[in-house]
Amino acid sequence: MILEVTMALTVLTIVGLLMLKGSINVLHPRQWTLQQGLTDAYLTYEKAYAQRIPFDDLTATNSPWPVQPGTARQTVEIGRIPGGVPVYATLIRTRVPDSNNYPADGGSGTATTNPAAMKVWRVQSILSYRVGDRDYVKSRTVVRTQ
């Protein structure tokens, strides 16, 4: 009888360990999926911000998006995962003038090549984050014209 009880406990222990390993394998991809949802939501906010900021504020010297090669880098909280644990990422912002802008606006255009005096900027937000041992980067680019 002691032998049967020992065998039953051994089988139950093995089944329990297999179930534990299976649940851990299920949680790891879930963590990755949660991170993807958080980063996509944050970049949606960044895109909306880039689209709604007044053009004069966008092109000002203290703009949230400095002219390339300059960048504005900051650590941001992109959300919280279950348990209230905050998730942080690095946000990098920059803007690039169109080559057809007038020289005062960062381009090399002339009245012949740009008769409407259009100002065109590519506004880019780059989000760098880590899931487990891997680093990921996502970006959103908005083209603004005036």
C-alpha positions, 0 to 999 in steps of 0.5 A: 500500500505504501508503494501504491501511495508513493507511485500515485504521489510521484505521478501527481507531482509529475503532472503538476510540474507539467501543468506548471510548465504549460501555464508558464509557456502560455503566460510568456506570449501573453506578456508580449501581446500586452506589450504590443497593445501598450506600444501601439496605443502609445504610438497612436497618441503620438501620431494624433499629437503630431497631427494636431499640434499647431504648425507654428509650435511644430516649427518653433525652436522649442518644438517637441520635435527638433530638426534632424539631426537633433532629437528629443529623447525621454523615458515615458510610461506607456501603460501598466500591466496586470498587477499595476506594474508600470511599463517604460519605453524610450521615446525619440522625436525628430522632424525632417524638412522636405528638400523642396522647402525654401532655405529658411525652412530647411530645404533648397527649394526656389520660387520656381520649384516651390511656387506655392511656398509650401512648408513640408515636414516629416514628423517622426516618433520612435519608441524603443522598448524591451520585452524579456531579453529582446529590444524592439523599436516602433515608429510613426511618421506624419507628414505635415504641410502648410 
